[in-house]
Amino acid sequence: MTVACAMAVLTTASCTAADTSVPGAEPATRSSAVSPTPHPGKSRADVTADLRAAGDGLGTYKDMNSHHTPGSCMVSAWRLSRQVPTTEQAEPAAERLQRRGWKLDKKKGESASLTSGDWIAALAPGPIPEEFRAELAPHEGVLIFTAMGKCVRRP
């Protein structure tokens, strides 16, 4: 997965209401609030902590959650550097996630995907995307950590 693919993951995730076709599922009401806490497994806070810890020592931390649609079930943490990171430099991050209970799902080219319960995470090194260059200058490279989980509606 390239940085562009990881960015696509950032912009295409959405949350769903309880499925009324499933026995025992409660239908969503207009007053229901979307909760970004997936079930079962890790909470959004747990995943945020995992992604942040995975990048320790790999560049300046930048929380990218404010770039998500409100209520989205996503977590994004970037590690910024003055040079574009290599796949080899990103490997310790995947290893740290595995020590925190994530399972390596796929490793393809420069990227890796990992899972933990209902969460799936992508890890991709590359140049800072053009739309963020001015905001993140003087950094040139980024190690993107993005995770998506399931949303549920709470009464």
N, CA and C atoms as an extended XYZ file, in Angstrom:
465
Properties=species:S:1:pos:R:3:atomname:S:1:resname:S:1:resid:I:1 pbc="F F F"
N         0.851       -1.164        0.000 N   MET     1
C         0.000        0.000        0.000 CA  MET     1
C         0.892        1.220        0.000 C   MET     1
N         0.621        2.155       -0.855 N   THR     2
C         1.395        3.380       -0.924 CA  THR     2
C         0.794        4.420       -0.002 C   THR     2
N         1.485        5.539        0.132 N   VAL     3
C         0.953        6.632        0.942 CA  VAL     3
C        -0.386        7.072        0.371 C   VAL     3
N        -0.504        7.095       -0.958 N   ALA     4
C        -1.776        7.481       -1.575 CA  ALA     4
C        -2.895        6.527       -1.173 C   ALA     4
N        -2.603        5.230       -1.118 N   CYS     5
C        -3.612        4.256       -0.694 CA  CYS     5
C        -3.976        4.460        0.761 C   CYS     5
N        -2.983        4.719        1.602 N   ALA     6
C        -3.266        4.970        3.017 CA  ALA     6
C        -4.122        6.206        3.166 C   ALA     6
N        -3.878        7.227        2.354 N   MET     7
C        -4.701        8.440        2.386 CA  MET     7
C        -6.122        8.123        1.935 C   MET     7
N        -6.279        7.226        0.964 N   ALA     8
C        -7.615        6.841        0.515 CA  ALA     8
C        -8.369        6.162        1.638 C   ALA     8
N        -7.676        5.354        2.429 N   VAL     9
C        -8.300        4.713        3.581 CA  VAL     9
C        -8.802        5.784        4.541 C   VAL     9
N        -8.018        6.842        4.712 N   LEU    10
C        -8.395        7.922        5.618 CA  LEU    10
C        -9.703        8.583        5.211 C   LEU    10
N        -9.946        8.703        3.930 N   THR    11
C       -11.082        9.486        3.468 CA  THR    11
C       -12.310        8.660        3.113 C   THR    11
N       -12.221        7.340        3.137 N   THR    12
C       -13.357        6.547        2.680 CA  THR    12
C       -14.049        5.738        3.759 C   THR    12
N       -13.579        5.795        4.993 N   ALA    13
C       -14.202        4.997        6.059 CA  ALA    13
C       -15.509        5.629        6.496 C   ALA    13
N       -16.436        4.775        6.895 N   SER    14
C       -17.696        5.287        7.425 CA  SER    14
C       -18.191        4.359        8.502 C   SER    14
N       -19.151        4.845        9.274 N   CYS    15
C       -19.721        4.070       10.363 CA  CYS    15
C       -21.121        3.645        9.970 C   CYS    15
N       -21.573        2.533       10.548 N   THR    16
C       -22.905        2.036       10.234 CA  THR    16
C       -23.714        1.871       11.496 C   THR    16
N       -25.032        1.960       11.350 N   ALA    17
C       -25.932        1.753       12.477 CA  ALA    17
C       -26.116        0.265       12.706 C   ALA    17
N       -26.764       -0.088       13.813 N   ALA    18
C       -27.046       -1.492       14.088 CA  ALA    18
C       -27.876       -2.071       12.955 C   ALA    18
N       -27.570       -3.276       12.549 N   ASP    19
C       -28.256       -3.946       11.451 CA  ASP    19
C       -29.566       -4.527       11.969 C   ASP    19
N       -30.682       -4.014       11.468 N   THR    20
C       -31.985       -4.473       11.937 CA  THR    20
C       -32.337       -5.860       11.414 C   THR    20
N       -31.575       -6.390       10.468 N   SER    21
C       -31.851       -7.738        9.978 CA  SER    21
C       -31.247       -8.802       10.883 C   SER    21
N       -30.426       -8.381       11.834 N   VAL    22
C       -29.799       -9.314       12.759 CA  VAL    22
C       -30.694       -9.446       13.987 C   VAL    22
N       -31.084      -10.680       14.337 N   PRO    23
C       -31.922      -10.858       15.514 CA  PRO    23
C       -31.260      -10.253       16.747 C   PRO    23
N       -32.036       -9.507       17.523 N   GLY    24
C       -31.529       -8.901       18.745 CA  GLY    24
C       -30.890       -7.543       18.541 C   GLY    24
N       -30.647       -7.146       17.290 N   ALA    25
C       -30.045       -5.834       17.048 CA  ALA    25
C       -31.107       -4.767       17.228 C   ALA    25
N       -30.726       -3.689       17.870 N   GLU    26
C       -31.651       -2.602       18.080 CA  GLU    26
C       -31.564       -1.625       16.920 C   GLU    26
N       -32.685       -1.220       16.364 N   PRO    27
C       -32.629       -0.267       15.256 CA  PRO    27
C       -32.128        1.086       15.749 C   PRO    27
N       -31.454        1.799       14.869 N   ALA    28
C       -30.950        3.122       15.205 CA  ALA    28
C       -32.101        4.118       15.218 C   ALA    28
N       -32.020        5.068       16.104 N   THR    29
C       -33.001        6.134       16.140 CA  THR    29
C       -32.300        7.427       15.790 C   THR    29
N       -33.078        8.444       15.470 N   ARG    30
C       -32.492        9.728       15.112 CA  ARG    30
C       -31.652       10.308       16.241 C   ARG    30
N       -31.984        9.995       17.473 N   SER    31
C       -31.251       10.560       18.602 CA  SER    31
C       -30.024        9.732       18.973 C   SER    31
N       -29.801        8.609       18.303 N   SER    32
C       -28.637        7.780       18.613 CA  SER    32
C       -27.367        8.501       18.212 C   SER    32
N       -26.356        8.369       19.037 N   ALA    33
C       -25.069        8.984       18.746 CA  ALA    33
C       -24.098        7.908       18.312 C   ALA    33
N       -23.305        8.203       17.300 N   VAL    34
C       -22.311        7.254       16.835 CA  VAL    34
C       -21.167        7.254       17.818 C   VAL    34
N       -20.753        6.069       18.214 N   SER    35
C       -19.619        5.930       19.117 CA  SER    35
C       -18.452        5.349       18.347 C   SER    35
N       -17.279        5.977       18.400 N   PRO    36
C       -16.133        5.439       17.687 CA  PRO    36
C       -15.432        4.326       18.449 C   PRO    36
N       -16.160        3.601       19.279 N   THR    37
C       -15.580        2.499       20.018 CA  THR    37
C       -15.999        1.179       19.380 C   THR    37
N       -15.068        0.463       18.757 N   PRO    38
C       -15.421       -0.812       18.159 CA  PRO    38
C       -15.652       -1.852       19.253 C   PRO    38
N       -16.291       -2.941       18.859 N   HIS    39
C       -16.542       -4.007       19.820 CA  HIS    39
C       -16.277       -5.331       19.148 C   HIS    39
N       -15.935       -6.383       19.791 N   PRO    40
C       -15.186       -6.402       21.039 CA  PRO    40
C       -13.739       -6.107       20.747 C   PRO    40
N       -12.932       -6.020       21.762 N   GLY    41
C       -11.510       -5.819       21.557 CA  GLY    41
C       -11.040       -4.467       22.016 C   GLY    41
N       -10.081       -3.929       21.284 N   LYS    42
C        -9.443       -2.688       21.674 CA  LYS    42
C       -10.379       -1.495       21.506 C   LYS    42
N       -10.260       -0.567       22.423 N   SER    43
C       -11.001        0.681       22.313 CA  SER    43
C       -10.250        1.621       21.374 C   SER    43
N       -10.908        2.704       20.995 N   ARG    44
C       -10.269        3.709       20.154 CA  ARG    44
C        -9.035        4.267       20.875 C   ARG    44
N        -9.136        4.473       22.180 N   ALA    45
C        -8.006        4.973       22.962 CA  ALA    45
C        -6.851        3.967       22.956 C   ALA    45
N        -7.174        2.669       23.048 N   ASP    46
C        -6.137        1.631       22.995 CA  ASP    46
C        -5.410        1.672       21.653 C   ASP    46
N        -6.181        1.787       20.575 N   VAL    47
C        -5.587        1.797       19.237 CA  VAL    47
C        -4.733        3.050       19.058 C   VAL    47
N        -5.221        4.185       19.538 N   THR    48
C        -4.436        5.415       19.472 CA  THR    48
C        -3.104        5.229       20.190 C   THR    48
N        -3.135        4.655       21.376 N   ALA    49
C        -1.910        4.406       22.146 CA  ALA    49
C        -0.987        3.438       21.408 C   ALA    49
N        -1.553        2.397       20.802 N   ASP    50
C        -0.750        1.420       20.052 CA  ASP    50
C        -0.028        2.087       18.882 C   ASP    50
N        -0.769        2.880       18.099 N   LEU    51
C        -0.168        3.512       16.925 CA  LEU    51
C         0.899        4.522       17.327 C   LEU    51
N         0.630        5.245       18.391 N   ARG    52
C         1.615        6.220       18.856 CA  ARG    52
C         2.885        5.507       19.334 C   ARG    52
N         2.731        4.457       20.122 N   ALA    53
C         3.877        3.714       20.641 CA  ALA    53
C         4.658        3.016       19.526 C   ALA    53
N         3.966        2.559       18.502 N   ALA    54
C         4.641        1.854       17.406 CA  ALA    54
C         5.642        2.751       16.692 C   ALA    54
N         5.384        4.039       16.682 N   GLY    55
C         6.267        4.967       15.981 CA  GLY    55
C         7.326        5.622       16.838 C   GLY    55
N         7.416        5.232       18.110 N   ASP    56
C         8.421        5.837       18.990 CA  ASP    56
C         9.803        5.787       18.353 C   ASP    56
N        10.467        6.942       18.348 N   GLY    57
C        11.823        7.025       17.817 CA  GLY    57
C        11.909        7.081       16.307 C   GLY    57
N        10.758        7.115       15.617 N   LEU    58
C        10.771        7.084       14.151 CA  LEU    58
C        10.386        8.422       13.533 C   LEU    58
N        10.458        9.488       14.289 N   GLY    59
C        10.142       10.809       13.762 CA  GLY    59
C         9.226       11.563       14.697 C   GLY    59
N         8.906       12.779       14.312 N   THR    60
C         8.045       13.656       15.092 CA  THR    60
C         6.598       13.176       14.990 C   THR    60
N         5.951       13.001       16.141 N   TYR    61
C         4.565       12.520       16.171 CA  TYR    61
C         3.618       13.628       15.731 C   TYR    61
N         2.637       13.274       14.897 N   LYS    62
C         1.589       14.191       14.459 CA  LYS    62
C         0.269       13.439       14.498 C   LYS    62
N        -0.629       13.856       15.392 N   ASP    63
C        -1.959       13.257       15.481 CA  ASP    63
C        -2.775       13.784       14.308 C   ASP    63
N        -3.283       12.899       13.465 N   MET    64
C        -4.040       13.294       12.272 CA  MET    64
C        -5.534       13.035       12.422 C   MET    64
N        -5.997       12.741       13.630 N   ASN    65
C        -7.411       12.423       13.830 CA  ASN    65
C        -8.333       13.583       13.501 C   ASN    65
N        -7.854       14.812       13.617 N   SER    66
C        -8.700       15.964       13.301 CA  SER    66
C        -9.040       16.043       11.816 C   SER    66
N        -8.346       15.284       10.988 N   HIS    67
C        -8.610       15.281        9.547 CA  HIS    67
C        -9.706       14.291        9.151 C   HIS    67
N       -10.232       13.538       10.108 N   HIS    68
C       -11.292       12.568        9.836 CA  HIS    68
C       -12.659       13.211        9.969 C   HIS    68
N       -13.630       12.618        9.334 N   THR    69
C       -15.013       13.039        9.478 CA  THR    69
C       -15.433       12.808       10.924 C   THR    69
N       -16.125       13.779       11.540 N   PRO    70
C       -16.568       13.559       12.924 CA  PRO    70
C       -17.372       12.265       13.040 C   PRO    70
N       -17.083       11.500       14.088 N   GLY    71
C       -17.761       10.238       14.319 CA  GLY    71
C       -17.173        9.066       13.569 C   GLY    71
N       -16.121        9.304       12.773 N   SER    72
C       -15.533        8.191       12.031 CA  SER    72
C       -14.828        7.244       12.988 C   SER    72
N       -14.740        6.031       12.581 N   CYS    73
C       -14.117        4.991       13.403 CA  CYS    73
C       -12.694        4.768       12.934 C   CYS    73
N       -11.937        5.846       12.922 N   MET    74
C       -10.564        5.791       12.438 CA  MET    74
C        -9.627        6.441       13.435 C   MET    74
N        -8.392        5.985       13.384 N   VAL    75
C        -7.318        6.570       14.159 CA  VAL    75
C        -6.146        6.729       13.203 C   VAL    75
N        -5.516        7.891       13.228 N   SER    76
C        -4.346        8.121       12.378 CA  SER    76
C        -3.257        8.820       13.157 C   SER    76
N        -2.075        8.288       13.051 N   ALA    77
C        -0.894        8.887       13.661 CA  ALA    77
C         0.210        8.884       12.611 C   ALA    77
N         0.843       10.005       12.436 N   TRP    78
C         1.935       10.114       11.474 CA  TRP    78
C         3.228       10.365       12.221 C   TRP    78
N         4.307        9.843       11.680 N   ARG    79
C         5.651       10.139       12.154 CA  ARG    79
C         6.359       10.880       11.020 C   ARG    79
N         6.706       12.124       11.277 N   LEU    80
C         7.305       12.994       10.275 CA  LEU    80
C         8.823       12.972       10.385 C   LEU    80
N         9.491       13.032        9.230 N   SER    81
C        10.951       13.067        9.234 CA  SER    81
C        11.444       13.984        8.123 C   SER    81
N        12.692       14.361        8.225 N   ARG    82
C        13.302       15.255        7.225 CA  ARG    82
C        13.617       14.504        5.933 C   ARG    82
N        13.645       13.165        6.010 N   GLN    83
C        13.883       12.336        4.829 CA  GLN    83
C        12.731       11.353        4.683 C   GLN    83
N        12.501       10.890        3.463 N   VAL    84
C        11.452        9.901        3.222 CA  VAL    84
C        11.915        8.577        3.817 C   VAL    84
N        11.115        8.001        4.755 N   PRO    85
C        11.532        6.743        5.387 CA  PRO    85
C        11.466        5.565        4.413 C   PRO    85
N        12.290        4.570        4.690 N   THR    86
C        12.326        3.360        3.871 CA  THR    86
C        11.494        2.266        4.542 C   THR    86
N        11.237        1.217        3.809 N   THR    87
C        10.518        0.068        4.346 CA  THR    87
C        11.278       -0.517        5.531 C   THR    87
N        12.598       -0.594        5.408 N   GLU    88
C        13.415       -1.142        6.486 CA  GLU    88
C        13.286       -0.309        7.757 C   GLU    88
N        13.180        1.001        7.614 N   GLN    89
C        13.030        1.875        8.775 CA  GLN    89
C        11.641        1.720        9.408 C   GLN    89
N        10.657        1.283        8.633 N   ALA    90
C         9.294        1.122        9.128 CA  ALA    90
C         9.072       -0.227        9.811 C   ALA    90
N         9.935       -1.201        9.556 N   GLU    91
C         9.751       -2.540       10.120 CA  GLU    91
C         9.654       -2.575       11.641 C   GLU    91
N        10.459       -1.774       12.379 N   PRO    92
C        10.309       -1.808       13.844 CA  PRO    92
C         8.903       -1.414       14.308 C   PRO    92
N         8.236       -0.549       13.564 N   ALA    93
C         6.875       -0.142       13.938 CA  ALA    93
C         5.921       -1.331       13.847 C   ALA    93
N         6.011       -2.098       12.774 N   ALA    94
C         5.157       -3.284       12.636 CA  ALA    94
C         5.463       -4.298       13.740 C   ALA    94
N         6.733       -4.445       14.075 N   GLU    95
C         7.120       -5.372       15.143 CA  GLU    95
C         6.558       -4.915       16.496 C   GLU    95
N         6.584       -3.602       16.745 N   ARG    96
C         6.025       -3.086       18.003 CA  ARG    96
C         4.523       -3.330       18.082 C   ARG    96
N         3.828       -3.145       16.955 N   LEU    97
C         2.386       -3.419       16.956 CA  LEU    97
C         2.125       -4.891       17.245 C   LEU    97
N         2.938       -5.775       16.694 N   GLN    98
C         2.766       -7.204       16.953 CA  GLN    98
C         2.987       -7.514       18.431 C   GLN    98
N         3.946       -6.857       19.075 N   ARG    99
C         4.166       -7.060       20.512 CA  ARG    99
C         2.984       -6.539       21.335 C   ARG    99
N         2.197       -5.639       20.761 N   ARG   100
C         1.028       -5.086       21.454 CA  ARG   100
C        -0.253       -5.848       21.068 C   ARG   100
N        -0.107       -7.016       20.432 N   GLY   101
C        -1.251       -7.868       20.151 CA  GLY   101
C        -1.796       -7.821       18.738 C   GLY   101
N        -1.204       -7.026       17.867 N   TRP   102
C        -1.645       -6.969       16.467 CA  TRP   102
C        -1.051       -8.143       15.708 C   TRP   102
N        -1.782       -8.630       14.712 N   LYS   103
C        -1.308       -9.730       13.872 CA  LYS   103
C        -1.015       -9.194       12.471 C   LYS   103
N         0.170       -9.540       11.962 N   LEU   104
C         0.539       -9.123       10.616 CA  LEU   104
C        -0.364       -9.844        9.632 C   LEU   104
N        -1.091       -9.080        8.843 N   ASP   105
C        -2.020       -9.648        7.878 CA  ASP   105
C        -1.339       -9.787        6.523 C   ASP   105
N        -0.814       -8.687        6.012 N   LYS   106
C        -0.138       -8.690        4.713 CA  LYS   106
C         1.023       -7.726        4.738 C   LYS   106
N         2.030       -8.075        4.015 N   LYS   107
C         3.136       -7.155        3.780 CA  LYS   107
C         3.305       -7.113        2.273 C   LYS   107
N         3.045       -5.930        1.712 N   LYS   108
C         3.087       -5.804        0.261 CA  LYS   108
C         3.881       -4.563       -0.098 C   LYS   108
N         4.966       -4.770       -0.799 N   GLY   109
C         5.790       -3.637       -1.188 CA  GLY   109
C         6.275       -2.878        0.024 C   GLY   109
N         5.961       -1.600        0.062 N   GLU   110
C         6.416       -0.740        1.148 CA  GLU   110
C         5.464       -0.718        2.333 C   GLU   110
N         4.315       -1.344        2.233 N   SER   111
C         3.315       -1.229        3.294 CA  SER   111
C         3.044       -2.562        3.977 C   SER   111
N         2.367       -2.433        5.100 N   ALA   112
C         1.954       -3.617        5.852 CA  ALA   112
C         0.548       -3.363        6.373 C   ALA   112
N        -0.228       -4.424        6.501 N   SER   113
C        -1.528       -4.310        7.163 CA  SER   113
C        -1.538       -5.302        8.318 C   SER   113
N        -2.163       -4.861        9.410 N   LEU   114
C        -2.226       -5.655       10.624 CA  LEU   114
C        -3.645       -5.625       11.151 C   LEU   114
N        -4.011       -6.632       11.933 N   THR   115
C        -5.344       -6.668       12.518 CA  THR   115
C        -5.261       -6.906       14.019 C   THR   115
N        -6.277       -6.382       14.706 N   SER   116
C        -6.439       -6.624       16.133 CA  SER   116
C        -7.929       -6.563       16.412 C   SER   116
N        -8.541       -7.727       16.641 N   GLY   117
C        -9.990       -7.768       16.833 CA  GLY   117
C       -10.697       -7.234       15.603 C   GLY   117
N       -11.558       -6.229       15.809 N   ASP   118
C       -12.301       -5.627       14.708 CA  ASP   118
C       -11.543       -4.491       14.022 C   ASP   118
N       -10.329       -4.254       14.428 N   TRP   119
C        -9.525       -3.178       13.847 CA  TRP   119
C        -8.607       -3.711       12.762 C   TRP   119
N        -8.421       -2.930       11.712 N   ILE   120
C        -7.414       -3.212       10.693 CA  ILE   120
C        -6.576       -1.950       10.561 C   ILE   120
N        -5.269       -2.126       10.535 N   ALA   121
C        -4.346       -0.999       10.465 CA  ALA   121
C        -3.466       -1.108        9.237 C   ALA   121
N        -3.127        0.046        8.688 N   ALA   122
C        -2.190        0.128        7.570 CA  ALA   122
C        -0.992        0.944        8.036 C   ALA   122
N         0.166        0.522        7.598 N   LEU   123
C         1.420        1.183        7.916 CA  LEU   123
C         2.135        1.407        6.594 C   LEU   123
N         2.396        2.686        6.249 N   ALA   124
C         3.009        2.976        4.956 CA  ALA   124
C         3.993        4.143        5.058 C   ALA   124
N         5.254        3.927        4.648 N   PRO   125
C         6.209        5.031        4.577 CA  PRO   125
C         6.146        5.697        3.212 C   PRO   125
N         6.528        6.964        3.149 N   GLY   126
C         6.582        7.640        1.861 CA  GLY   126
C         6.770        9.132        2.015 C   GLY   126
N         6.729        9.851        0.905 N   PRO   127
C         6.825       11.309        0.977 CA  PRO   127
C         5.531       11.893        1.530 C   PRO   127
N         5.623       13.061        2.136 N   ILE   128
C         4.425       13.739        2.640 CA  ILE   128
C         3.535       14.071        1.442 C   ILE   128
N         2.245       13.733        1.516 N   PRO   129
C         1.334       14.049        0.411 CA  PRO   129
C         1.306       15.556        0.123 C   PRO   129
N         1.181       15.889       -1.118 N   GLU   130
C         1.226       17.278       -1.578 CA  GLU   130
C         0.299       18.200       -0.787 C   GLU   130
N        -0.919       17.752       -0.476 N   GLU   131
C        -1.886       18.613        0.204 CA  GLU   131
C        -1.481       18.961        1.632 C   GLU   131
N        -0.482       18.261        2.185 N   PHE   132
C        -0.023       18.535        3.544 CA  PHE   132
C         1.377       19.138        3.603 C   PHE   132
N         2.025       19.320        2.451 N   ARG   133
C         3.420       19.790        2.435 CA  ARG   133
C         3.604       21.131        3.137 C   ARG   133
N         2.776       22.110        2.842 N   ALA   134
C         2.928       23.438        3.452 CA  ALA   134
C         2.716       23.361        4.964 C   ALA   134
N         1.689       22.626        5.380 N   GLU   135
C         1.366       22.494        6.803 CA  GLU   135
C         2.471       21.795        7.589 C   GLU   135
N         3.133       20.829        6.962 N   LEU   136
C         4.095       19.988        7.678 CA  LEU   136
C         5.557       20.308        7.375 C   LEU   136
N         5.810       21.375        6.611 N   ALA   137
C         7.190       21.768        6.309 CA  ALA   137
C         7.923       22.041        7.615 C   ALA   137
N         9.181       21.740        7.700 N   PRO   138
C        10.139       21.375        6.662 CA  PRO   138
C        10.285       19.859        6.473 C   PRO   138
N         9.367       19.077        7.037 N   HIS   139
C         9.461       17.625        6.898 CA  HIS   139
C         9.225       17.198        5.451 C   HIS   139
N         9.908       16.141        5.045 N   GLU   140
C         9.805       15.615        3.682 CA  GLU   140
C         9.151       14.246        3.627 C   GLU   140
N         9.303       13.463        4.703 N   GLY   141
C         8.802       12.096        4.696 CA  GLY   141
C         7.839       11.843        5.839 C   GLY   141
N         7.085       10.752        5.686 N   VAL   142
C         6.089       10.407        6.693 CA  VAL   142
C         5.954        8.890        6.779 C   VAL   142
N         5.728        8.429        7.986 N   LEU   143
C         5.353        7.042        8.218 CA  LEU   143
C         3.910        7.120        8.706 C   LEU   143
N         2.976        6.662        7.886 N   ILE   144
C         1.544        6.784        8.182 CA  ILE   144
C         1.048        5.524        8.877 C   ILE   144
N         0.376        5.733       10.007 N   PHE   145
C        -0.308        4.663       10.739 CA  PHE   145
C        -1.789        5.017       10.702 C   PHE   145
N        -2.601        4.180       10.107 N   THR   146
C        -4.042        4.412       10.046 CA  THR   146
C        -4.759        3.126       10.436 C   THR   146
N        -5.769        3.250       11.289 N   ALA   147
C        -6.551        2.082       11.692 CA  ALA   147
C        -8.033        2.400       11.584 C   ALA   147
N        -8.812        1.396       11.182 N   MET   148
C       -10.270        1.516       11.093 CA  MET   148
C       -10.906        0.411       11.913 C   MET   148
N       -12.021        0.731       12.571 N   GLY   149
C       -12.761       -0.249       13.342 CA  GLY   149
C       -14.243       -0.144       13.024 C   GLY   149
N       -15.035       -0.979       13.665 N   LYS   150
C       -16.486       -0.951       13.478 CA  LYS   150
C       -17.105        0.044       14.452 C   LYS   150
N       -18.124        0.741       13.990 N   CYS   151
C       -18.864        1.643       14.875 CA  CYS   151
C       -20.170        0.997       15.279 C   CYS   151
N       -20.619        1.342       16.447 N   VAL   152
C       -21.930        0.898       16.915 CA  VAL   152
C       -22.683        2.115       17.390 C   VAL   152
N       -23.988        2.038       17.372 N   ARG   153
C       -24.814        3.128       17.883 CA  ARG   153
C       -25.217        2.782       19.313 C   ARG   153
N       -25.142        3.792       20.150 N   ARG   154
C       -25.550        3.605       21.548 CA  ARG   154
C       -26.876        4.299       21.769 C   ARG   154
N       -27.756        3.691       22.602 N   PRO   155
C       -29.049        4.321       22.852 CA  PRO   155
C       -28.894        5.610       23.614 C   PRO   155
